C-alpha cells in the first residue's frame, strides 16, 4: 500500500510554501501545527500544471489503539487507514489516493496512531478506520471521533472463495482473467487470476455478502452469477461464474456548423450509486468515442468542457442516456457543439504582468448560458457559446488574488453580432472578513457553517466556512465590494433575514465582526419509534442534523 512522502516545506512568515518540479498526478497535501490540521488533494494534469492552495487549519487530533487477533495477541505491521468519514458536513468514502496517504502501521505491541484527523466540533460521528494485515480479513470500524484513545481492533481469519469462470453460451472455461471482489473501501483489492481450466482462488475474504467483477476490457460477469456469501470463518466453494461480452456504446462529437469531428473531448459515464462507473474516454481525431466491456444497466454519457465551445449548466443538455446488455451494441450517441459568439481577453496583475492559471467565468445575464476557461502563460483566455445582443458578465479568480478592475467596466460585455476581443481583467491583493460567531448570550458558537456572497459578481464570494471551537470564522480571497454573510444551515428565507452586510475595500482586512447566530431557546424534539403495528422498538438510534448535531438512543418504550 504505497503512498510515498514526496517533499516537506516550512511556510514563511506569510504562511506561503512551495513544492516545485513535481510529476503530474494526484497528491495529498497535509498542513499541521500543534493541535491543528488540514488536508487537500490537488490534481496536476497536462492542462493544469500549477495549483495554488489556501489551507485553513482546523482543530486536529489522532485516534490511537491496538490491533490484535482473536486470541488478543498483538499484530505487528498491520496497515491502518482512515477509510471513510462523516465530519464537517461531508459524509463519504475516501478515494484511494487519500486513503493511502492516511495509512500507518502497527508496532510490535500492535499499537497505532492515525493522526491529522479533524476534531468533531458538533458531535459529528468522525472517521471509519480500516485495517489490513496478511492472513486476516479486512476490518472496518464504526465511526470514531478524532481524539479517541485506546480503541482495540480484533482481526479475524478470512474465508477462502473458490470459483470457476465459464462462457455463458458455450460453457467453455475462461482462463487467464483477473477476478476481483467489489468493495466500498478504496484501498481494498482482493484479486485472483483464473487458471487454464477457469478456476480461481481468493483468500482472506471477510464474512458477509459480496460481488465479483472481472477486470477486463471486453468481458463482464453476468449479474445473476456475481453475488456470493462467506459465512463466519467459513469458505465458499465451487462458485459457478458465467462471463460474456460486455455492452458497447459509441458516438461522435462534432461541430454543428462545419460537421467536423472534435478531437480530445471527454465523455464521462454516469451510473447508479451502487455501481462502479467505467473510466472516461476521449474522442479521437474524427471526434469518435467508444465504451466497451460495459456491465448490463443504464448509463448517462456526459460531455465535458470542450475548449472553444460553450458549456451548458443544464446537465440534461450535455448528457445522453442509454443502456447496455450482454453482447449489445448501441451506436450514434452523438453530441453537436456550437461555438456561438467567442469572447477573448487577458488577465493581468496591477503591474500589467500576465496571470497564468486563473479561472475565468462568463455568464450571459438572465440566462443559463455559461462558459469557463483557464488562462495560459500569457494570461490569455477564450470563452464561447454566447448569442448576439446578450450582456455577458466576465469574472476571474485565483488563489492569492482578487479581481480589482475590468475593461469593459465591471467585466460587462455587451455583445452584438460578432466575436468580442479585448477584455482585460486586473487582479491584485484580496480582501478578507473575519470575526466571531456567538449565541444570544454572547458565548462562542462553534461549528456554524457560513459563506460570504456578493450579488454583483460571479466569483464574488467564499466557499462555506465553519466556525472554530472559539467561534472564530474567516472569509478570505474576496474581491472589493459589498458582501452578505449567510448562515448556510438555515432555510433560505431565514438565511436572508439574518444575513449580515459588510463592505471591504481593495486588499482590506475587516476584523472583529460579531455575528449573532439566531436560534430558538430551549427547543426540544421528542418522539417514539414503533413498528407498523404500533409496538415500541427499543435500541434504535435517532440522528438529528442541522444547526447542531446529535445522536440519541431510545428507551424500552421506544421514546
C-alpha positions as CSV (number, residue, x, y, z in Angstrom):
1,X,0.0,0.0,0.0
2,X,2.3,2.6,-1.3
3,X,1.9,6.3,-0.5
4,X,5.3,7.9,-0.8
5,X,6.3,11.1,1.0
6,X,7.4,13.4,-1.8
7,X,8.5,16.5,0.0
8,X,8.1,18.7,3.1
9,X,8.2,22.5,3.4
10,X,8.2,25.2,6.2
11,X,5.8,28.1,5.5
12,X,7.3,31.6,5.6
13,X,6.1,34.4,7.8
14,X,3.1,35.0,5.5
15,X,2.2,31.3,5.5
16,X,3.4,30.7,1.9
17,X,5.0,27.4,0.8
18,X,6.1,25.9,-2.5
19,X,6.5,22.4,-4.0
20,X,8.1,22.5,-7.4
21,X,9.2,20.1,-10.2
22,X,6.5,17.6,-9.3
23,X,5.5,14.8,-11.7
24,X,1.9,15.1,-12.9
25,X,-0.7,13.1,-10.9
26,X,-2.8,13.1,-7.7
27,X,-1.3,14.4,-4.5
28,X,-2.3,14.7,-0.8
29,X,-1.0,17.8,0.9
30,X,-1.1,17.9,4.7
31,X,-0.6,21.0,6.9
32,X,-0.2,20.5,10.6
33,X,0.6,22.5,13.7
34,X,0.2,21.5,17.3
35,X,-3.5,20.8,17.8
36,X,-4.4,21.7,14.2
37,X,-4.5,20.0,10.8
38,X,-5.9,20.3,7.3
39,X,-5.6,18.3,4.1
40,X,-6.1,19.0,0.4
41,X,-6.0,16.6,-2.6
42,X,-4.8,18.6,-5.7
43,X,-4.5,17.0,-9.1
44,X,-1.8,18.1,-11.5
45,X,-2.6,17.5,-15.2
46,X,-1.1,18.5,-18.5
47,X,-3.8,21.1,-18.8
48,X,-3.3,22.4,-15.2
49,X,0.3,22.1,-14.2
50,X,0.1,24.7,-11.4
51,X,-2.2,24.7,-8.3
52,X,-2.3,27.4,-5.6
53,X,-3.8,26.1,-2.4
54,X,-5.3,28.0,0.5
55,X,-5.0,25.7,3.5
56,X,-7.1,26.8,6.5
57,X,-6.1,24.9,9.7
58,X,-8.8,23.4,11.8
59,X,-8.7,21.7,15.2
60,X,-7.0,18.3,14.7
61,X,-6.3,15.1,16.7
62,X,-5.5,11.4,16.5
63,X,-7.2,8.1,17.0
64,X,-4.9,5.6,18.9
65,X,-5.3,2.0,19.7
66,X,-4.2,-1.6,19.2
67,X,-4.6,-4.3,16.6
68,X,-4.9,-7.8,17.9
69,X,-6.1,-11.3,16.7
70,X,-8.9,-13.3,18.3
71,X,-6.6,-14.6,21.0
72,X,-5.8,-10.9,21.9
73,X,-2.3,-11.3,20.7
74,X,-0.8,-8.1,19.1
75,X,-0.5,-8.0,15.3
76,X,2.6,-6.1,14.1
77,X,2.8,-4.4,10.7
78,X,-1.0,-4.1,10.2
79,X,-1.9,-1.3,7.9
80,X,-4.5,1.1,9.4
81,X,-6.3,3.7,7.2
82,X,-8.8,6.5,7.6
83,X,-11.2,4.9,5.0
84,X,-14.4,7.0,5.4
85,X,-15.6,10.0,7.3
86,X,-18.6,12.0,8.4
87,X,-17.2,15.3,9.5
88,X,-17.7,19.0,8.8
89,X,-20.7,18.3,6.7
90,X,-19.0,15.7,4.5
91,X,-20.0,12.1,4.6
92,X,-18.1,9.9,2.1
93,X,-15.7,7.0,1.4
94,X,-12.2,8.2,0.8
95,X,-10.6,8.0,-2.7
96,X,-7.7,5.5,-3.0
97,X,-5.0,8.2,-3.0
98,X,-6.5,10.0,0.0
99,X,-7.0,6.7,2.0
100,X,-3.4,5.5,1.3
101,X,-2.0,8.9,2.4
102,X,-3.5,8.4,5.8
103,X,-2.1,4.9,6.5
104,X,0.1,3.9,9.4
105,X,1.5,0.5,10.5
106,X,1.0,-1.1,13.9
107,X,4.1,-1.5,16.1
108,X,5.4,-4.8,17.7
109,X,2.8,-4.4,20.5
110,X,0.0,-3.8,18.0
111,X,-0.2,-0.1,18.8
112,X,-1.0,2.6,16.2
113,X,-1.9,6.2,16.0
114,X,-3.7,7.7,13.0
115,X,-3.2,11.5,13.1
116,X,-4.0,14.6,11.0
117,X,-7.7,14.0,11.6
118,X,-10.3,16.8,12.1
119,X,-11.9,17.1,15.5
120,X,-15.7,16.8,15.8
121,X,-16.9,20.2,16.9
122,X,-20.7,19.5,17.0
123,X,-20.6,15.8,17.8
124,X,-20.2,14.6,14.2
125,X,-19.5,10.8,14.0
126,X,-15.9,11.1,12.9
127,X,-14.0,8.5,10.9
128,X,-14.2,4.8,10.0
129,X,-10.8,3.1,10.2
130,X,-9.9,0.1,8.0
131,X,-7.3,-2.4,8.9
132,X,-5.5,-4.8,6.6
133,X,-3.0,-7.5,7.7
134,X,-1.6,-10.5,5.9
135,X,-3.6,-13.7,6.7
136,X,-6.6,-11.8,8.0
137,X,-9.9,-10.4,6.6
138,X,-10.1,-6.7,6.2
139,X,-11.6,-5.0,9.3
140,X,-13.8,-1.8,9.1
141,X,-14.6,0.0,12.3
142,X,-17.7,2.0,13.2
143,X,-17.4,5.8,13.3
144,X,-14.8,7.0,15.8
145,X,-14.1,10.7,16.7
146,X,-10.7,12.2,16.4
147,X,-9.1,12.4,19.9
148,X,-10.3,8.9,20.9
149,X,-7.7,6.9,22.7
150,X,-7.2,3.2,23.3
151,X,-9.5,1.5,20.8
152,X,-9.0,-2.2,20.1
153,X,-9.4,-3.7,16.6
154,X,-9.8,-7.5,16.6
155,X,-8.9,-9.1,13.2
156,X,-10.4,-12.5,12.3
157,X,-9.4,-15.1,9.7
158,X,-11.0,-14.6,6.3
159,X,-12.7,-17.2,4.2
160,X,-11.4,-18.8,1.0
161,X,-13.5,-18.4,-2.1
162,X,-13.1,-20.9,-4.9
163,X,-14.9,-20.5,-8.2
164,X,-14.7,-21.1,-11.9
165,X,-15.2,-18.8,-14.9
166,X,-17.1,-20.2,-17.9
167,X,-18.5,-18.6,-21.0
168,X,-22.3,-18.1,-20.7
169,X,-23.1,-19.6,-24.1
170,X,-20.5,-22.3,-24.7
171,X,-19.8,-23.3,-21.2
172,X,-16.1,-23.4,-22.0
173,X,-13.6,-22.3,-19.3
174,X,-12.3,-18.8,-19.4
175,X,-8.6,-18.8,-18.5
176,X,-6.1,-16.0,-17.6
177,X,-8.7,-13.4,-16.5
178,X,-8.4,-11.3,-13.3
179,X,-11.4,-11.7,-10.9
180,X,-11.9,-9.0,-8.1
181,X,-14.1,-8.7,-5.1
182,X,-16.0,-5.4,-5.1
183,X,-15.5,-3.3,-2.0
184,X,-16.6,0.1,-0.7
185,X,-13.1,0.5,0.6
186,X,-10.8,2.3,-1.9
187,X,-7.6,0.5,-0.8
188,X,-9.2,-3.0,-0.8
189,X,-8.0,-5.1,-3.7
190,X,-8.8,-8.8,-3.4
191,X,-7.9,-10.3,-6.9
192,X,-7.0,-13.6,-8.4
193,X,-6.3,-14.9,-11.9
194,X,-8.2,-17.8,-13.4
195,X,-6.1,-20.8,-14.4
196,X,-6.3,-22.8,-17.7
197,X,-9.5,-24.5,-16.5
198,X,-11.1,-21.2,-15.4
199,X,-10.6,-21.9,-11.7
200,X,-9.7,-19.0,-9.3
201,X,-9.0,-18.8,-5.6
202,X,-9.5,-15.7,-3.3
203,X,-8.0,-15.7,0.2
204,X,-8.9,-13.7,3.3
205,X,-12.3,-12.7,2.2
206,X,-14.4,-11.2,5.1
207,X,-17.6,-12.8,6.2
208,X,-20.7,-11.3,4.5
209,X,-22.3,-10.6,1.2
210,X,-20.0,-9.8,-1.8
211,X,-20.0,-9.3,-5.5
212,X,-17.4,-10.3,-8.1
213,X,-16.2,-8.2,-11.0
214,X,-14.0,-9.0,-14.0
215,X,-11.1,-6.7,-14.7
216,X,-11.2,-6.9,-18.5
217,X,-11.7,-4.6,-21.5
218,X,-14.2,-6.9,-23.2
219,X,-15.8,-9.5,-20.9
220,X,-18.1,-9.0,-17.9
221,X,-19.6,-11.3,-15.3
222,X,-23.3,-11.9,-15.7
223,X,-25.0,-10.1,-12.8
224,X,-27.0,-13.2,-11.7
225,X,-23.8,-15.1,-11.1
226,X,-21.7,-12.3,-9.5
227,X,-23.0,-12.4,-5.9
228,X,-21.9,-14.8,-3.2
229,X,-21.8,-15.1,0.6
230,X,-19.0,-16.0,3.0
231,X,-20.0,-17.3,6.4
232,X,-18.1,-16.5,9.6
233,X,-14.7,-18.3,9.5
234,X,-16.0,-20.3,6.5
235,X,-15.2,-20.9,2.9
236,X,-17.2,-20.7,-0.3
237,X,-16.5,-23.5,-2.8
238,X,-17.3,-24.1,-6.5
239,X,-18.8,-20.8,-7.4
240,X,-20.2,-21.1,-11.0
241,X,-19.4,-17.7,-12.5
242,X,-20.5,-17.0,-16.1
243,X,-19.0,-14.4,-18.3
244,X,-19.9,-12.9,-21.7
245,X,-19.1,-9.9,-23.9
246,X,-20.0,-6.6,-22.3
247,X,-22.1,-3.9,-24.0
248,X,-20.8,-1.3,-26.3
249,X,-21.8,2.4,-26.6
250,X,-20.4,4.7,-29.2
251,X,-20.9,8.0,-30.9
252,X,-19.3,11.2,-32.2
253,X,-18.7,14.8,-31.0
254,X,-18.8,17.3,-33.9
255,X,-19.0,20.9,-34.8
256,X,-22.6,21.8,-35.6
257,X,-21.6,24.4,-38.3
258,X,-18.9,22.5,-40.1
259,X,-19.7,18.9,-39.3
260,X,-16.1,18.3,-38.5
261,X,-15.3,16.0,-35.6
262,X,-14.0,17.5,-32.3
263,X,-10.9,15.7,-31.0
264,X,-9.9,15.5,-27.4
265,X,-13.5,15.8,-25.9
266,X,-14.0,13.9,-22.7
267,X,-17.1,11.6,-22.2
268,X,-17.8,10.5,-18.7
269,X,-20.2,7.6,-17.9
270,X,-22.6,8.0,-15.0
271,X,-24.2,5.0,-13.3
272,X,-26.5,4.3,-10.4
273,X,-24.9,5.0,-7.0
274,X,-24.3,1.3,-6.1
275,X,-22.5,0.5,-9.4
276,X,-18.9,1.2,-10.3
277,X,-18.6,3.6,-13.3
278,X,-16.3,2.9,-16.2
279,X,-13.4,5.3,-16.8
280,X,-14.0,8.4,-19.0
281,X,-12.8,8.3,-22.7
282,X,-11.7,11.0,-25.1
283,X,-12.6,11.4,-28.7
284,X,-10.2,10.6,-31.5
285,X,-9.1,12.8,-34.4
286,X,-12.5,12.3,-36.1
287,X,-14.4,13.1,-32.9
288,X,-15.4,9.4,-32.3
289,X,-15.6,7.6,-29.0
290,X,-16.5,4.2,-27.7
291,X,-17.1,2.4,-24.4
292,X,-16.8,-1.4,-24.4
293,X,-17.0,-4.2,-21.9
294,X,-19.9,-2.5,-20.1
295,X,-21.9,-4.3,-17.5
296,X,-25.7,-4.5,-18.0
297,X,-27.6,-1.4,-16.9
298,X,-28.4,2.2,-17.6
299,X,-25.8,4.8,-18.4
300,X,-25.7,8.5,-18.7
301,X,-22.9,9.7,-21.0
302,X,-21.9,13.3,-20.0
303,X,-19.8,15.5,-22.3
304,X,-17.2,17.5,-20.5
305,X,-15.9,21.0,-21.2
306,X,-14.6,21.5,-24.7
307,X,-12.2,24.4,-25.2
308,X,-13.6,27.0,-27.6
309,X,-17.2,25.9,-27.2
310,X,-19.8,27.0,-24.7
311,X,-20.6,24.8,-21.6
312,X,-24.2,24.2,-20.6
313,X,-25.1,24.5,-16.9
314,X,-28.1,22.2,-17.6
315,X,-26.9,18.6,-17.1
316,X,-29.7,17.3,-19.4
317,X,-28.3,19.3,-22.3
318,X,-24.8,17.7,-22.1
319,X,-25.9,14.2,-21.2
320,X,-27.2,11.3,-23.4
321,X,-29.0,8.4,-21.7
322,X,-28.5,4.8,-23.0
323,X,-28.3,1.3,-21.7
324,X,-26.2,-1.8,-22.2
325,X,-26.8,-5.6,-22.1
326,X,-24.6,-8.6,-22.6
327,X,-23.3,-8.5,-26.1
328,X,-25.3,-5.4,-27.0
329,X,-24.0,-2.5,-29.2
330,X,-25.6,0.9,-29.5
331,X,-24.1,3.5,-31.9
332,X,-24.9,7.1,-32.9
333,X,-24.9,8.6,-29.4
334,X,-23.7,11.9,-30.8
335,X,-23.1,15.4,-29.4
336,X,-23.2,18.5,-31.6
337,X,-21.3,21.7,-30.4
338,X,-22.0,25.3,-31.4
339,X,-19.3,27.8,-30.9
340,X,-21.6,30.8,-30.9
341,X,-20.0,34.2,-30.2
342,X,-16.5,33.9,-28.8
343,X,-15.1,36.3,-26.2
344,X,-11.3,36.6,-25.7
345,X,-9.2,38.6,-23.3
346,X,-6.3,38.6,-20.8
347,X,-5.9,38.6,-17.1
348,X,-3.0,40.7,-15.7
349,X,-1.8,41.9,-12.3
350,X,-1.6,45.6,-11.2
351,X,1.8,45.9,-12.9
352,X,0.4,44.6,-16.2
353,X,2.1,41.2,-16.0
354,X,0.1,38.2,-17.1
355,X,-1.6,36.0,-14.5
356,X,-1.5,32.4,-15.6
357,X,-3.8,29.6,-14.5
358,X,-6.5,32.0,-13.4
359,X,-10.1,30.6,-13.7
360,X,-12.3,32.8,-15.9
361,X,-16.1,32.5,-15.7
362,X,-18.6,34.1,-18.1
363,X,-22.4,34.1,-17.8
364,X,-25.0,35.6,-20.1
365,X,-27.2,37.9,-18.0
366,X,-30.7,36.4,-17.1
367,X,-29.9,33.1,-18.9
368,X,-28.4,29.6,-18.3
369,X,-25.7,30.2,-20.9
370,X,-22.3,29.9,-19.2
371,X,-18.7,29.1,-20.1
372,X,-15.4,28.9,-18.2
373,X,-11.8,28.7,-19.1
374,X,-8.3,29.0,-17.6
375,X,-5.6,31.5,-18.6
376,X,-2.4,30.3,-20.3
377,X,1.1,31.6,-19.7
378,X,0.3,34.8,-21.5
379,X,-2.8,35.4,-19.3
380,X,-5.0,34.8,-22.3
381,X,-8.4,33.2,-22.2
382,X,-11.3,32.2,-24.5
383,X,-14.9,31.7,-23.6
384,X,-17.6,30.9,-26.1
385,X,-21.2,29.8,-26.8
386,X,-23.0,33.2,-26.5
387,X,-25.7,34.7,-28.6
388,X,-26.0,38.1,-30.3
389,X,-27.1,41.1,-28.2
390,X,-26.5,39.3,-24.9
391,X,-24.9,41.0,-21.9
392,X,-22.1,38.7,-20.6
393,X,-20.5,39.2,-17.2
394,X,-16.9,38.0,-17.2
395,X,-15.0,37.4,-13.9
396,X,-11.8,35.8,-12.8
397,X,-10.3,34.2,-9.7
398,X,-7.1,32.7,-8.5
399,X,-5.7,31.8,-5.0
400,X,-3.8,34.8,-3.6
401,X,-5.6,37.3,-6.0
402,X,-8.8,39.3,-6.1
403,X,-10.4,40.9,-9.1
404,X,-9.8,44.7,-8.7
405,X,-10.9,46.2,-12.1
406,X,-12.0,45.2,-15.5
407,X,-12.3,46.6,-19.0
408,X,-15.0,47.0,-20.0
409,X,-16.3,48.3,-16.7
410,X,-17.4,45.6,-14.3
411,X,-16.5,42.9,-16.8
412,X,-19.8,43.6,-18.5
413,X,-19.5,42.7,-22.2
414,X,-22.3,43.9,-24.4
415,X,-22.3,41.6,-27.5
416,X,-23.5,42.5,-31.0
417,X,-23.4,40.1,-34.0
418,X,-19.7,39.1,-34.0
419,X,-16.9,37.8,-31.7
420,X,-15.6,40.2,-29.0
421,X,-12.0,40.7,-28.1
422,X,-10.1,42.9,-25.7
423,X,-11.5,42.0,-22.3
424,X,-8.9,43.0,-19.7
425,X,-9.3,41.7,-16.1
426,X,-6.9,43.2,-13.5
427,X,-6.1,41.2,-10.3
428,X,-4.3,42.1,-7.1
429,X,-4.3,41.6,-3.3
430,X,-7.5,40.0,-2.0
431,X,-9.6,41.3,0.9
432,X,-10.9,39.3,3.8
433,X,-13.5,39.4,6.6
434,X,-13.1,37.8,10.0
435,X,-14.9,37.7,13.3
436,X,-16.7,35.6,15.8
437,X,-19.9,33.7,15.8
438,X,-21.8,33.9,19.1
439,X,-25.1,32.9,20.5
440,X,-27.7,35.3,22.0
441,X,-25.8,35.2,25.4
442,X,-22.6,36.2,23.6
443,X,-21.0,32.8,24.0
444,X,-18.8,31.4,21.2
445,X,-20.8,29.3,18.8
446,X,-18.6,26.6,17.2
447,X,-19.4,24.5,14.1
448,X,-21.6,27.1,12.4
449,X,-21.4,27.0,8.6
450,X,-21.5,30.3,6.7
451,X,-20.5,31.8,3.4
452,X,-19.9,35.3,2.0
453,X,-21.6,36.4,-1.2
454,X,-21.6,39.5,-3.4
455,X,-24.7,39.6,-5.6
456,X,-22.9,41.6,-8.3
457,X,-20.0,39.2,-9.0
458,X,-19.9,35.6,-10.5
459,X,-16.9,34.7,-8.3
460,X,-17.5,37.3,-5.6
461,X,-17.6,35.2,-2.5
462,X,-16.1,32.4,-0.4
463,X,-16.7,28.7,0.0
464,X,-18.6,27.5,3.0
465,X,-16.6,28.2,6.1
466,X,-17.1,26.7,9.6
467,X,-16.6,28.5,12.9
468,X,-13.8,27.0,15.1
469,X,-14.1,25.9,18.7
470,X,-13.7,29.5,19.9
471,X,-16.4,30.7,17.4
472,X,-13.8,32.4,15.1
473,X,-14.5,32.4,11.4
474,X,-12.8,34.0,8.4
475,X,-13.8,34.6,4.7
476,X,-10.8,35.1,2.5
477,X,-9.9,35.6,-1.2
478,X,-12.5,38.4,-1.5
479,X,-12.8,40.9,-4.3
480,X,-13.5,44.5,-3.1
481,X,-17.3,45.1,-2.7
482,X,-20.4,44.7,-0.6
483,X,-20.9,41.2,0.9
484,X,-23.6,39.5,2.8
485,X,-22.7,36.8,5.3
486,X,-25.2,33.9,5.1
487,X,-25.8,31.0,7.5
488,X,-25.7,28.0,5.2
489,X,-27.5,25.7,7.6
490,X,-30.7,27.8,7.9
491,X,-33.7,27.7,5.5
492,X,-33.1,30.3,2.7
493,X,-35.9,32.7,4.0
494,X,-34.2,32.8,7.4
495,X,-30.7,32.9,6.0
496,X,-31.7,36.0,4.0
497,X,-33.4,37.6,7.1
498,X,-30.3,37.2,9.3
499,X,-27.6,37.9,6.7
500,X,-25.1,40.5,7.8
501,X,-23.7,43.0,5.4
502,X,-20.1,44.0,5.3
503,X,-18.2,46.2,2.8
504,X,-14.5,45.7,2.0
505,X,-12.1,47.8,0.0
506,X,-9.2,46.6,-2.2
507,X,-6.9,44.5,-0.1
508,X,-8.7,45.4,3.2
509,X,-8.9,43.0,6.1
510,X,-12.1,43.7,8.1
511,X,-11.6,42.1,11.5
512,X,-13.7,41.8,14.7
513,X,-17.1,41.3,13.0
514,X,-19.6,40.0,15.6
515,X,-22.1,37.5,14.1
516,X,-25.0,36.5,16.3
517,X,-26.5,33.1,15.4
518,X,-30.3,33.1,15.5
519,X,-31.5,30.1,17.5
520,X,-34.6,29.1,19.5
521,X,-34.1,28.8,23.2
522,X,-34.9,25.6,25.0
523,X,-36.1,23.8,21.8
524,X,-36.8,20.1,22.4
525,X,-37.7,17.4,19.8
526,X,-39.2,14.2,21.1
527,X,-41.0,11.2,19.6
528,X,-41.4,7.5,19.6
529,X,-40.2,4.6,17.3
530,X,-42.7,1.8,16.6
531,X,-43.3,-1.0,14.1
532,X,-46.1,-1.0,11.7
533,X,-48.4,-2.5,14.4
534,X,-47.7,0.4,16.8
535,X,-45.5,-1.7,19.1
536,X,-42.4,0.2,20.5
537,X,-39.0,-0.6,19.1
538,X,-36.2,-0.1,21.6
539,X,-32.5,0.3,21.0
540,X,-33.0,2.5,17.9
541,X,-30.5,5.3,17.1
542,X,-32.1,8.7,16.1
543,X,-29.9,11.3,14.5
544,X,-30.6,15.0,14.3
545,X,-28.7,17.2,11.9
546,X,-29.0,20.9,11.3
547,X,-27.5,23.9,13.2
548,X,-26.4,21.3,15.8
549,X,-25.7,17.6,15.5
550,X,-26.8,14.9,18.0
551,X,-27.3,11.1,18.2
552,X,-29.6,9.6,20.8
553,X,-30.9,6.1,21.6
554,X,-34.5,5.5,22.5
555,X,-35.7,3.7,25.6
556,X,-37.7,0.5,26.2
557,X,-40.9,2.3,25.3
558,X,-39.4,3.5,22.0
559,X,-39.3,7.1,23.2
